[in-house]
């Protein structure tokens, strides 16, 4: 029961309205982002250019990929492409190459939840840049693409009017595309987007146009060649069919919202039901607030409403009542339904599922009920329904679980014909998501959408579409929408089940190690060919016993190496077996054959550690190679080997007794980063191993001089009769600039270190013009030759030699003082000509210079709790500087060392779990300055971090039927973390 309820709990958080017969919403899409990894040398990072695919392109099942990367300093740059779902890496499509221009097959990813491609570029320093490109995978051989709208997501298809509704991500607009002509039009109005999916919150076809939520409280109706119509709404609940539009609007009175049926042709509105609307959907959900959860409209204006009592904590379910509105009357036709979406009208029939058959709550005896047009109701079956029911052209389809006892359940796909005949289509398949008008039942299974098709008196499943595709039934055919593409699904010819070669066929095991085991099985035979083998784990260590798939192996293989199941406790007596079954291209599968009983491995989860002072050293570095050596790591059992990385590349592995490596094939003058990690027998590896930078040097050492970036320049800060102040922008070097020199012609008149970029040139002649040039040097003594220059003229005899003065009472003050910053303000100096600038100094160090009209500046980079005295001096146009300017003395704010605290009664709670997800919420912490973030920990491992305004987080990627204790800690802006935060213990649901 609870698995069904909690899965539905999370479904309702994602969408309050789901249009039937669309099976699934498109997955949440990652934003296309560019991220870079910083390094200590601050070298420019690689730049990635992606020419193909375009964003959100649908691969079917091949995909053109064209990309390149470029490094600003000419370092080695390579790029790779990976396929990811919303959280995990699924497959490396193209490994590191300088450029990529190829068509990649995504067939190995069939059945996997691919939502994006990740392009990663890396240079020889290990610096990386990453670009993410949303992409959809449609690997079904039975799906034929009819059209695709570039960089868009299809939201609905209307075959009667021959049009599709889409959202253009680039234009951020809704659009309509005609199926026959291919012409498109964008709707000129803003769209309110869901913050999770980045798609329109609600958008539906009307008779000749589109209705959609434009803002949080506004519905817009668009029709070709007509002015936009706007309707004030609450929450934006929205349904439409032809001339009828259903929405929620604000009203005055004891209640504040009404469900209204609007006629688009006449503007006439009928109020169906009033209720209290709360703008906070979470408040409504958890506080037993009446609310509208789903609705359907018939062609003639009849309305079905699923309207309920809110969250009922006693049963951990959402109860709703089912209403029928017709002929001006609203009638309750069923109370205490659950929140399963209603399926609408089919020749006057309605099908729904009730937790309350006979008025008594019993989740194991809930009923699927068909209500005829004459009001008569018929029970179609009982049990725990986990998908549906769905209704199409008189056919009813749903999935449910049969309790076999001993905490074991058998899922079934159920089909009921228009004459009432019930058929168990298939067993041990997935959750029903749609019904076909020919007796088909679509279901989600094995990470994809499959259709169980009726071949005479037998059902068999075939791969139909991506798991995120929306399914639509129209005129005896299935269609699917994925991303911006529309597909027609063809039904394959009937095939026979694969068969094993004999009654004695079995799975055998060999080469058993602490971490892996090899499995072998005979080849199965099939008239259409074996597509793949499924390896199923029957785990006897869990309670209830779990049986789930752990691998999908190509049909040409008859062996596979698996990771042995692990446990946190001793392995004595805990066993499992592996079953194998063959599946053909049509989804027909064989009987299963099993392995002998096997034993789990003990979970040794402690990685090796590196002693304090561990280091990797490079010696004997030449123009093309170097020798690396490192000290030994330590482990609670034994270190078994080392991995050596060049940047992100694994270049070598050694055994535990080998701690040196000769590296060859390097490019001289390029900077490389090498790192070593240690591993143990259980496969645990360190992640914080020592590293070293190496630069292969040519004979004679570093031969590359510093360079001057485009736009580099030298400037004059003023002259006297004998002095000129010269300043310049910074040069760059592949290692580092260590000095500058100023030349007058070929004569060096001054040298400074690499951190100084201004110098007063003294001993000049009066009324003389000079051209000074600046050149840069690196540690190897290489000098640039193309540095910037500046021409200055000293003043004639008798010129301005009087420095600015500070009037009596002049002062400098500090304000807005923090731990790291302070604002310095000062009064104006005076001069016989004019004051042209000020400089702020800290002893001999010049912190900043400003013009003569500026009397304030913010100084950054200060140290907390430190006394400072900054002095202000004034300059005139002749370059004369004052020497007796005022000073601002102050102390920065002491460092914040107090971590956030948790008020009495603070707690963490769970909002529910699925087989792999737990929703965690917590009360706020407090801080003397302010809470800036929270982190959620599983033991000592940080599993998630959020900002200080967020107090709920879904924990994903959890193991099934596993108990976790999550603890929440708070952080302030100074990086102080609390240590006594609240915790909550949750248990994920078992796999059924």
Secondary structure, 3 states (H helix, E strand, C coil): CHHHHHHHHHHHHHCCCCCCCCCCCCCCCCCCCEEECCCCCCCCCCEEEEEECCCCEEECCEEEEEEEEECCCCCCEEEEEEEECCCCEEEEEEEEECEEEEEEECHHHCCCCCCEEEEEEEECCCCEEEEEEEEEECCCCCEEEEEECCCEEEEEEECCCCEEEEEECCCCEEEEEECCCCCEEECCCCCCECCCCCCECCEEECCCEEEEEEECCEEEEEECCCCCEEEECCCCCEEEECCEEEEEEECCCCCCEEEEEEECCCCCEEEEEEECCCCCHHHHHHCCCCEEEEEEECCCCCEEEEEEEEEECCCCEEEEEEEEEECCEEEEEEEEECCCCCCCCECCEEEEEECCHHHCCCHHHCEEEEECCCCCEEEEEECEEEEEEEEECCEEEEEEEEEEECCEEEEEEEEECCCCCEEEEEECCCEEEEECCCCCEEEEECCEEEEEEEECCEEEEEEEEECCCEEEEECCEEEEEECCEEEEECCCCCCCCCECCCCCCCCEEECCCCCEEEEECCCCECCCCEEEEEEEEEECCCCCCEEEEEEEEECCCCEEEEECCEECCCCCCCEEEEEEEEEECCCCECCCEECCCEECEECCCCCCECCCCCCEEEECCCCCCEEEEECCCECCCCEEEEEEEECCEEEEEEECCCCEEEECCCCCCCEEEEEEEEEECCCCECCCCCEEEEECCECCECCCCCECCCCCCEEEEEECCCCEEEEECCCECCCCEEEEEEEECCEEEEEEECCCCEEEECCCCCCCEEEEEEEEEECCCCECCCCCEEEEECCCCCCCCCCCECCCCCCEEEECCCCCCEEEEECCCECCCCEEEEEEEECCEEEEEEECCCCEEEECCCCCCCEEEEEEEEEECCCCECCCCCEEEEECCCCCCCCCECCCCCCEEEEEECCCCEEEEECCCECCCCEEEEEEEECCEEEEEEECCCCEEEECCCCCCCEEEEEEEEEECCCCECCCCCEEEEECCCCC
